[in-house]
Every structure is written in structure tokens, then in C-alpha cells.
Amino acid sequence: MADKELQDTIQLRYPRLLTAGVDYNDAQTVLRQVTRMDQWPGVWEGLADLHEGLGAAALDAGHTLTAGEAYQRAALYHHIGQSVYFADPAEKARMQGRQRAAYAKAAPHLVFPARIIDIPYDGDSFPANLRLPDGDGPFPCVLLTCGADSTKEEFHTLENEFLRRGVATCAYDGPGQSLTWTKWRLRPDWHVPVAAVVDALEALTDIDSGRIGIWGRSYGGYAAPRAAAGESRLAACISIGGFYRLSDIWDRCPAAVHETLAFGFGDDSIAAAGKTAEQYSLEGVLGNISCPLLIVHSGQDRVCPVEESQRMIDEAGDDAELVVFPEGNHVCDNIPYKARPVMADWMAEKLSA
């Protein structure tokens, strides 16, 4: 019998794992072997090792497509193993390092290969994975903005939705996300790091700098419109599962969300994180967005309640659209076949206009 913390984690994340590309059989292995949260990282790392081994064997045999797929799964599994682990920051960083290394091995062998680029920022840089669609550029591009506990390596299956529609993807770890937490923390004024990403993309000849959009999930569902309000070079914005004002929903958020945000904020207690949450608000900001905005939300969202989407659309103005899936869980991970095509089609249309 799983302990309560593990039960809550599985209930919140299981559809998300499958949507991100976890093999169903591997997911069942985890459910059989893990009964306590402290076992979670090790079991996922063991599965990641298995897939890295498959990738190495395939590469030795010259089967590059198989190798890319195996290394990509390994990177995803390393990510999942560390994403709910905060007991030992050094151990979390080690697992995140393995995650990045596995993805770097996958990158050149993926269908729609990935190019790992550095985004100059604050006297240093943060990384991004850039993938281009088939054909000749320059291409429109969508920035993929992580949630507080997601990282760019989680977005492989989502990226494919945009790529198949002719839109390049740039998934990035902004300040406070993935290994960048060793340098910076999350910040409410997300247009600042996004401006750095746009600057970097404008220097690339295969990206059309006039057709750059942004997408964000959960915390990123706040960060993307916050960025669009402050960065006029963005041509379209999608928010899924975001919040209007974090402090208003703080007390109803699951414990795992509190722990994740406290870590991302750099706070040493949940109480301190609750105070920091007061800085994260779209109030008075959404009206500054000059590009088309799509807000997607879910009727069964236990993290960011669906009422937050109505507050967002009420302030956003006439060039904003709201789509609510009544049966959706947080970020609609339980119905990707409904939500993802809506978002990918909308972004492709707006960036081709």
C-alpha cells in the first residue's frame, strides 16, 4: 500500500507521465515497486539506466533512430525521478545533470533533431532545446515555458505537435527551472528571461523573428501571458492551466505544489513561500498584451482552479479566447488528444497570419 504522499503524487501525475511519453509498462513497473516517496527517484533512475543502455547498444549497431528514442526516454525518466525530490539538493542536481546528458545524446538522432543552444542572461546563460520542422526556413517558432516542476526535456511529445504543423519549438529552462536553480530563482516578471530568448532567436537565420509565439503550462500558464504583456515582439500566446493570482489559490494548492514552489522561490518554509506567492499576479497586466491570446483550462483542475481562467479572460480584452474542457485535469494531461491539437492548430494559424 502506497503512503499518502505517494498516492497524491500518482493521482496528480500519472496521466501527465503517459502524455509526456512514459512507456505504459514502465509506469506499471513503478507502481509495483514504489510504496514510499523516498523510493521514487531510485526506481525511475533505474529505468532511465535501462533505456540509456538500449540507446548505447543501438548507437553501436548504427541504429540511430532507435538510439535517439531510447536516450530521449532516459532523459524523461531522469526528469521524472528528480521532479518531486527536494530532500537533498545536491542529489537533485546530480539527477538533473544526468537528464541533460541523456538528452544531449538523443538530440542529433531525433525525428526533427534538436539543437542545444545557450541563452545569454544575467552575465551567464540558461539552456534551450531548439527543433526545426521539415522544409526550408526561416520558420515561425513557439517558446515552450515550463511549470515550476517541469523542465524542457519533458516536452518532446508536445513539441512534435507543433513541428508537424510547420512551427519550430524552443523549449527552455528559465531562471529557477531545472539546473538553473543553482544560479537563480523563479521570478514574477517573466518577460525579462523571455526577452533574452527572443534576442537569441533573432540572431538565427532559420527562425523568423517576426513570428515568435509563447506557450506555457501551470506556472508557465502564468509566466507566458506575463511575458507577452511585457515583451511586444511575441506574436501569439497560449496559457494552459495557469493562475490569475497565486496568493488567492495558495491555501487550496496540494502540498506537493507548495513544496515545489518553495524550492523554486528559494524559500526555506511553506509559510515564507506563501508570502512570496503574493508577487505572482496577472492583475493589471493582462490588458497590456497586444498579441492574440488563447487561455485553455480544465473543469477538474485540482491545482489551478478553472475559475482562474475566467478572471484571466475578463481582463485580457477582445483579442483573447477561452477554451475550457470540463473533463480535463490539471493542464488537460488526461485528454491530450483534445487539448493539444487545439493549441497547436491555433498557434500555427496565428503565426502564419
C-alpha positions in Angstrom: 0.0 0.0 0.0 1.4 3.4 -1.0 1.9 6.1 1.6 -0.3 9.2 1.3 2.4 11.4 -0.2 3.0 8.8 -3.0 -0.8 8.3 -3.5 -1.2 12.1 -4.0 1.8 12.2 -6.4 0.4 9.3 -8.5 -3.1 10.8 -8.6 -1.7 14.2 -9.8 0.9 12.9 -12.2 0.0 9.6 -13.7 -1.8 11.0 -16.8 1.0 13.5 -17.2 3.7 10.8 -17.3 1.9 8.9 -20.1 1.2 12.1 -22.0 4.9 13.1 -21.8 5.9 9.7 -23.3 6.5 7.3 -20.5 6.0 3.7 -21.6 2.9 2.2 -20.0 4.8 -0.9 -18.9 7.5 1.2 -17.3 4.8 3.2 -15.4 3.3 -0.1 -14.2 6.8 -1.2 -13.0 7.0 2.0 -10.9 3.5 1.4 -9.4 4.5 -2.2 -8.4 7.9 -1.3 -6.9 7.4 2.1 -5.2 5.4 2.2 -2.0 7.1 5.3 -0.4 8.1 8.6 -1.9 11.7 8.1 -0.9 11.8 5.1 -3.4 10.6 7.2 -6.3 13.9 8.7 -7.6 15.8 5.4 -7.5 13.3 3.4 -9.4 13.0 6.0 -12.1 16.8 6.3 -12.4 17.0 2.5 -12.7 14.5 2.6 -15.6 16.5 5.5 -17.1 19.7 3.4 -16.9 17.9 0.6 -18.8 16.9 2.9 -21.7 20.3 4.5 -21.8 21.8 1.1 -22.2 19.3 0.4 -25.1 20.4 3.7 -26.6 24.1 2.9 -26.4 23.6 -0.6 -27.9 21.5 0.8 -30.8 24.1 3.5 -31.5 26.9 0.9 -31.6 24.8 -1.0 -34.1 24.3 2.1 -36.2 20.6 2.3 -35.5 20.4 6.0 -34.8 16.6 6.4 -34.8 16.3 3.7 -32.1 19.1 5.3 -30.1 17.6 8.7 -30.2 14.2 7.4 -29.0 15.9 5.4 -26.1 18.0 8.3 -25.0 15.0 10.7 -25.1 13.1 8.3 -22.8 16.0 8.1 -20.5 16.2 11.9 -20.2 12.4 12.0 -19.5 12.7 9.3 -16.8 15.7 11.1 -15.1 13.5 14.2 -15.1 10.5 12.4 -13.5 12.7 10.9 -10.8 14.0 14.3 -9.6 10.9 16.4 -10.2 9.3 15.6 -6.8 12.6 15.2 -4.9 13.7 18.0 -2.6 15.3 16.3 0.4 18.9 16.6 -1.0 19.5 19.5 -3.4 22.9 18.0 -4.4 21.3 14.7 -5.3 18.6 16.6 -7.2 21.2 18.4 -9.2 23.1 15.2 -10.0 19.9 13.6 -11.4 19.2 16.8 -13.4 22.7 16.6 -14.8 22.1 13.1 -16.0 18.8 14.2 -17.5 20.6 16.8 -19.6 23.4 14.4 -20.6 20.9 11.8 -21.8 19.0 14.4 -23.9 22.2 15.6 -25.4 22.9 12.1 -26.7 19.3 11.9 -28.1 19.3 15.3 -29.7 21.0 14.7 -33.1 19.1 11.4 -33.6 15.6 12.6 -33.1 13.0 12.8 -35.8 13.2 16.6 -36.0 16.7 16.8 -34.4 17.3 19.1 -31.5 20.0 21.8 -31.3 21.0 22.7 -27.7 21.6 26.5 -27.5 22.7 28.8 -24.7 20.6 31.9 -24.0 22.8 34.8 -22.6 21.2 36.1 -19.4 22.3 38.0 -16.3 26.0 37.6 -17.1 25.6 33.9 -17.6 23.3 31.8 -19.7 20.5 29.2 -19.5 19.9 26.3 -22.0 17.2 25.7 -24.6 16.4 22.9 -27.0 15.6 24.2 -30.5 13.9 21.9 -33.0 13.1 22.8 -36.6 10.3 21.4 -38.8 10.8 19.9 -42.2 11.3 22.2 -45.1 13.1 25.5 -45.7 13.2 28.3 -43.2 13.0 30.8 -41.8 10.4 29.2 -39.6 7.8 30.5 -37.1 8.8 29.4 -33.6 7.0 28.8 -30.3 8.7 29.2 -26.9 7.7 26.4 -24.5 7.6 27.6 -20.9 7.9 25.1 -18.1 5.8 24.7 -15.0 7.5 25.0 -11.6 8.4 21.3 -11.6 8.7 20.6 -15.3 11.8 21.0 -17.5 12.5 21.4 -21.2 13.2 17.6 -21.6 9.6 16.8 -20.6 8.2 18.5 -23.8 9.3 16.0 -26.5 5.8 14.8 -27.4 4.3 18.3 -27.2 7.0 19.7 -29.4 6.1 17.2 -32.1 2.5 18.6 -32.3 3.9 22.0 -33.3 6.7 20.6 -35.5 4.3 18.6 -37.6 2.4 21.8 -38.3 5.5 23.6 -39.5 6.3 25.5 -36.3 9.8 25.3 -34.7 10.0 24.8 -31.0 12.3 26.3 -28.4 11.9 24.7 -25.0 13.9 26.5 -22.4 14.8 26.3 -18.7 14.4 29.8 -17.5 15.7 31.1 -14.1 14.7 28.8 -11.3 13.9 25.9 -13.6 15.8 22.6 -13.9 19.5 23.2 -13.0 19.2 26.9 -13.3 18.0 26.9 -9.7 21.7 26.7 -8.7 22.1 30.2 -10.1 18.7 31.9 -10.0 15.2 31.5 -8.6 11.8 31.9 -10.2 10.9 35.5 -10.8 7.4 37.1 -11.3 8.5 39.4 -14.2 8.9 36.6 -16.7 9.2 39.0 -19.7 12.8 39.5 -18.7 14.1 36.0 -19.4 11.8 35.7 -22.4 13.3 38.8 -23.9 16.7 37.1 -23.7 15.3 34.0 -25.5 13.8 36.2 -28.2 17.1 38.1 -28.6 18.9 34.8 -29.1 16.4 33.6 -31.7 16.5 36.8 -33.6 20.2 36.1 -34.3 19.4 32.8 -36.0 18.8 32.8 -39.8 16.4 29.8 -39.7 13.9 31.5 -37.3 11.5 34.2 -38.5 11.9 36.8 -35.8 8.5 38.3 -36.7 6.6 35.1 -36.0 7.6 34.0 -32.4 4.9 32.8 -30.1 4.9 31.5 -26.5 3.2 28.7 -24.7 3.2 27.8 -21.0 1.8 25.2 -18.7 0.8 25.6 -15.0 3.3 28.1 -13.6 4.2 28.6 -17.2 0.5 29.3 -17.8 1.0 32.4 -15.6 4.5 33.2 -17.0 3.6 33.1 -20.7 0.9 35.8 -20.5 3.1 37.8 -18.1 5.8 37.7 -20.7 3.5 38.6 -23.5 2.4 41.6 -21.5 6.0 42.9 -21.3 7.6 41.7 -24.5 6.0 43.2 -27.6 7.9 41.0 -30.0 5.8 38.0 -29.2 3.2 37.3 -31.9 0.9 34.9 -30.1 0.5 33.5 -26.6 -1.1 30.3 -25.1 -1.7 29.7 -21.4 -2.9 26.3 -20.2 -3.7 25.5 -16.6 -2.4 28.8 -15.3 -3.4 31.1 -12.5 -4.5 34.7 -12.2 -3.2 35.5 -8.7 -1.2 32.8 -6.9 -1.9 34.1 -3.4 -5.6 33.7 -3.9 -5.3 29.9 -4.6 -2.3 29.2 -2.3 -4.3 27.6 0.6 -6.1 25.2 -1.7 -3.0 24.0 -3.6 -1.8 20.4 -2.9 1.1 20.0 -0.5 3.4 18.9 -3.4 2.7 22.2 -5.2 3.7 24.1 -2.0 6.9 22.2 -1.7 7.7 22.6 -5.4 7.1 26.4 -5.4 9.0 26.9 -2.1 12.0 25.3 -3.7 11.6 27.3 -6.9 11.3 30.5 -4.9 14.3 29.7 -2.8 12.3 29.9 0.4 13.1 27.8 3.5 9.5 27.2 4.5 6.0 26.9 3.1 4.9 29.9 5.1 7.7 32.0 3.5 6.7 30.7 0.1 3.1 31.8 0.7 4.3 35.3 1.2 6.5 35.2 -1.9 3.4 34.0 -3.9 1.9 37.4 -3.4 4.3 38.7 -6.1 2.9 36.4 -8.8 -0.2 38.1 -10.2 -1.7 39.0 -13.6 -3.9 41.7 -12.2 -3.4 44.9 -14.1 -1.1 43.2 -16.5 -3.2 41.2 -19.0 -4.6 44.4 -20.7 -1.1 45.1 -21.9 -1.0 42.1 -24.1 -1.1 43.2 -27.8 -0.9 39.8 -29.5 -3.6 37.1 -29.8 -4.1 35.2 -26.5 -5.6 31.7 -26.0 -6.4 30.6 -22.5 -7.0 26.9 -22.0 -8.3 25.4 -18.8 -9.8 22.3 -17.2 -13.0 21.8 -15.2 -11.4 19.2 -12.9 -8.1 21.1 -12.2 -7.1 20.5 -8.6 -4.0 22.8 -8.8 -5.2 25.9 -10.6 -9.0 26.0 -10.4 -10.9 26.7 -13.5 -12.3 30.0 -12.1 -8.8 31.4 -12.6 -9.3 31.2 -16.3 -12.5 33.4 -16.2 -10.6 36.0 -14.2 -7.9 36.0 -16.9 -10.3 36.3 -19.8 -12.3 39.0 -18.1 -9.2 41.3 -18.0 -7.5 40.2 -21.2 -9.6 42.1 -23.7 -11.2 41.4 -27.1 -8.3 39.6 -28.8 -8.4 36.8 -26.3 -10.1 33.4 -26.5 -11.0 30.9 -23.7 -11.4 27.2 -24.1 -12.5 25.1 -21.1 -12.5 21.3 -21.2 -14.9 20.3 -18.4 -13.5 16.8 -18.0 -9.8 17.9 -18.0 -7.5 17.5 -15.1 -4.6 20.0 -14.5 -3.2 21.1 -17.8 -5.5 18.6 -19.6 -2.9 15.8 -19.3 -5.7 13.3 -19.2 -7.1 14.4 -22.6 -4.0 15.4 -24.7 -5.8 14.2 -27.9 -8.3 17.0 -27.4 -6.3 19.9 -25.9 -3.0 19.6 -27.8 -4.4 19.8 -31.3 -6.5 22.8 -30.4 -3.4 24.6 -29.1 -1.1 23.5 -31.9 -3.6 24.4 -34.6 -4.3 27.8 -33.0 -0.6 28.7 -32.7 0.2 27.6 -36.3 -2.6 29.7 -37.6 -1.7 32.8 -35.6 2.0 32.6 -36.6 1.1 32.1 -40.3 -1.2 35.1 -40.4 
